[in-house]
Amino acid sequence: AVSDPAVLQVQRLAAAAPQVRLNPTSVETTRERAVLVRGEAVFSGCPVNQSSLAFQWTQVSGPPVSSTYLRPLGQLYLPAGSLAAGSAYTFSLRVSSDDDPLQVSWATVAVSVAYQPLVAAVDGGASRRVPAGADWTLSA
């Protein structure tokens, strides 16, 4: 038996939200180094309006950083000295469409800040001779 042809109507209610890609996806650094994380919106093959996206970085965890570094841009830049040694941070990039509030995606990046090894700088040349058993003081 052969059935009659059927027609289905499909209505798309919303466009696919862009995915967020971060580079790098995690960072290991020291306090003396700046951190740069780039984010981008990646679209599916479906036709989507790409002209009106908003980017916003937020801090999820870790010791507070200045909100001036959490700018509405596709990249996160944390200058040298802005992070605490021995701390772990998580930052999130949220990408949303100005045209459709349901089009929202986000991704997170983990930033681990290690301690810098202690290095002593002694004035007076590259070496200093001190007799065995003699006391000497190094001012800090």
N, C-alpha and C positions, 0 to 999 in steps of 0.2 A: 504494500500500500504506500502511496505517495501522499505526503501532507501538503497543504497549501503553503506557499511562501509567507513568511512573517516579516514585518518591518519593525525594528526597534529604534527608538529615538534616544540618544544619549546626550545629556546636557552637562557640559563641564562647568562646575560652579566656581572653581578657583584654579589658578595656575600653580604649577609646581614651585616650591620655594627653592631658592638657590642653596647649594651646599657650601659650607665654609671650609676652606683649606688653609692651614697655617704652615709656615716654614720659618724656623724649624718647629717640630711638634713638642719638643722639650729642650730645655737649656740647662747646662751645668756651667757655672761661671764663678768668678770671685768678685768681691766688692769693688775691686779696682778696674773692672772691665765694664764697658757699656753693653747693653742687651738690645738687640733689634729682632723683632718678630714681624714677619710680613703675613698679612691675611688677604685672601681674595675670595670672591664669590664665584662658584662654578655652577653653570647652568646645565640642565638636562637638554636633550635634543628637542624637547617641546618648545614651541615658540613662546617666549616669555618677554615681557617688557623689562629691559635691563637698564633703563636710563635713570631710574629714581630709587637707588638703594641708599640706605643709611647704615653707617658703620659706627659701633660704639664699644669701647673697651671698658671692662669693669674688673675690679679686683675681687676674687672669690675668697682667697685665704692668704694668710701670712701677715707679718707686721705691716701696718699701714704705710702706703707710699703716697706721695703727693698726688692729688687729683689732677694736677696740671699735666701729668704724664699720660692720663687716661683720656685721650683725645678722640673725637669722632672721625678717625681716619682708618685706613686699611692697615696701618702698621703701628706697632707698639715700640716706642723707644724709651729705654730707661738709662739715663746717663750714669757714668762711673760714679760710685759713691752714693747712689740712691737706694741701694738694697743693703740689708743687714747681713753680715757674715754669719754663717751657721744657720741660716733660715731657709725655709721652703715657701714658695709663693705659687698661687694659681691665678691666672688671668683668663678672662673669657672675652671673646669677640662675638658680638651679636650683629647679625646682618638682617635688615628688614627692608621691606618694600614700602615706599611712601604711598603707593597706590592701593595696596592690599594689606591690611594689618595682619592677615592670617599667614602671610609669607614671611616667616621668621626662621632663621637658623642660627646656630652658634657652635663654637668650638672652643676648647680650653687648651692652654699651654701651661706646663709645669716648669717653674724656674727654681733651681737648687743653687744656693750660694755657699760655696765652700770657704773655709778659712784660708787665708794666704799664709804661706810659711813665714816665720819670723826671720828677718835678716838683720844682722847688726852691722852698722856702718861706723867704723872707727876712724876718727880724724888722725892725721899724722903719718899717712903712708899706707902701703899695702900690707906691711907686716910690722910687728912690734915684738921686741925681745924682752922677756921678763925672766929673771933667774928663777930656777925651780924652788918652790916653797915660798916665794916672795908674794906679799899681798899687793893687789892692784885693784883699782875700782874703775868700772865702766859706767859713766853717767848716761842716764836714759833721757 
